[in-house]
Amino acid sequence: MLVFDHVSKCFGDLRAVDDLSFELEAGEVFGLLGPNGAGKTTAINMAVGLLEPDEGVVRFADEAFDRDPRDAENRRSLGLAPQSIALYEQISGADNLRFFGRLHGLRGSDLEERVAACLDFADLVDVGKKVVSKYSGGMQRRLNLAVAIIHDPELVLLDEPTVGVDPQSRNAIFERVEQLRDGGKQVVYTTHYMEEAQRLCDRVAILDRGRLMALDTVPALITAHGGPGNLVVRTGDGESRHETTDPLATLAELQARQAVDHFQYLPPDLETVFLNLTGRALRD
Amino acid sequence: MNKIVAMAAKDIHILFRDKLGFFFTIFFPLMMAIFFGAMFAGLSRGPASIPIALVDADRTAGSARFVGRLEAAGGLAIERIPSDQALEQVRRGQTAVLVTLRPGFGAALDNPFVATPEVEMSVDPTQFAAAGMVRGVLLEAAGAELQAFMSDPSRMSVTNEQNRRLIEEFSPPSEARDDLLNVLDQIPRIPVLIDEAGLGSVTTGATGGFGPPLEIEQTQVQAQRRGPTNSYATSFAQAMLWTLIGGSVSFSMSIAIERSRGTLMRLLVAPITARQLLAAKGLACLGATLFTSSALITLGITVFDVTPTSYPLLALALLCGSICFCGIMMVLSVIGRTEQAAAGVGWGIALPFTMLGGGMVPLFLMPEWMQTLGNISPMKWTLMAYEGAIWRGFTLSEMLLPCAVLVAIGVLAFSIGATRLRWDTG
């Protein structure tokens, strides 16, 4: 339903997004993977109507409708968790949810049901009445995500939702994203961590300097752009690394020549995909 | 040492990169220097004339001579108008002081041995500094008049003759009467005796052995009222103005906070229009400033015996003041994009406007061009509206001008701020 059709956006001389095209499929978690400055947040801001493309079109469309991102009806069907924690720290978590719920038209028992469901989703039921400033960073992150779904949107946009959180909280967020997918939501997930994209996303768009380098499922991307894996073996002569597309055959061949004390196979991943596509590491 | 220089250079570089910080570092002090320089330049030439109304209830040659002396002294812009009209002008804040020369003024001026000339000063309670200066000018003129009398034996002789006839006519023969007549005989010789005693150069004090050359009765001009009034009536009007200033600065910061914390983005993504968002901000600011200023005047009324002359007009003034400052809030919020910047801009703008509006430095101390410029200060009009409802006793028609100006400023400022905010946020 979310469609980017040859979209470009410039800030002065900087072309933040350059001819980006993709189309979301029903019920998928769609990843925008790229290093800082790749154009992920700019793309998200255009998707929610905060920025207007200089070229191309962003629209929400299917057989029944074709809407501009700024359309009020459209905004009811999407939820955004911005990269920075966007909450009112002086009021409680529950009151944050209530406030944003009211903005989306929820009232009375419907509102209270959604508040309770979102507190449960974020595992914040026990601290729902506490002011947000008393929350830990991980709790604030989870609430930031819960606020995005208070109105039960069809599409949830998560802009780098794990930035600055500890591994435990990160896992908690992964579980929430998986919950959303299992609940039939469409999710757009931006990240510069390839493990996150690999774990969570059905399809991944790899962005670099505003350009779309590749778009496919994770296995397809690895197959197409990952190249061979690496077999690391330790023998009496020491450790050696061997590129291979068939690790078992390579291992058998090496063992025939010399006894292998220890081996490890490192398959290609999105990091190698990005390296092969751009000539740079994802973390650069 | 290199590290220290590097760190200092970095801070200076950052300062000059921050346009608003640069403004407050260089241009704001420059503006203040120009502001005070222009004001003090005016002072070195003597302050601008203080507008006073003068009523000569005596209408004698003596009182006319005194008025001529006042006009020649400079420093006062004297308007001769009927008493009731002059009082109205003082009440409305258009004139600082009404000076009334009471009946008998001229006779007392010409016969200082018998009576002291009396003047009544009806003063705008917010213009005590100006009243003090007017009092000084009056005393100086009266002193000069007395000195002229004492330096003129012929005038003293005439006065002596009048006094002698009075004494002889009304006082029965007695030793005291004879002593008094002897003293009268000596009075015309006083200047000669002073010279003979070699005191000519040190007895320039006009009053010599007499009391004050002028008796001044000072009253505050306020609207006629049933209940009591007191100095809190003026101080609460000023406090309510500061409440509005503080409220608008705080609210402008709240928008900056929304922006920096990211919640503004959430609001803009919600299914609400920019117009609804702005209306909500304006409504919150209006409600908060109305509440705080109403709470303040309620405290004044209940605890400090402040008795507004008109509650409906007070409500109107409160509403218009709040509308004005909500508009100002919107402009401040788009100029200052961070909390610190919003606060800096808020107070940086509020203080000069408060000064221009007469909230810190009496207007008469400023050059005329600056007084004229003060008409653009919303603080001036807010104070006028508040005072008009609390103690100046404005009528509805008198209240219309300040209220209309306040609403116009508010609407204009809100439109500018709202347009800019929408433009900023796409």
Interface residues (C-beta under 8 A of the other chain):
Chain A: V48 G49 L50 L51 E52 A72 E73 R75 R76 L78 L80 P82 S84 I85 A86 L87 Y88 E89 F100 L103 H104 G105 V147
Chain B: R261 G262 T263 M265 R266 L267 L268 V269 A270 P271 I272 T273 T425 G426
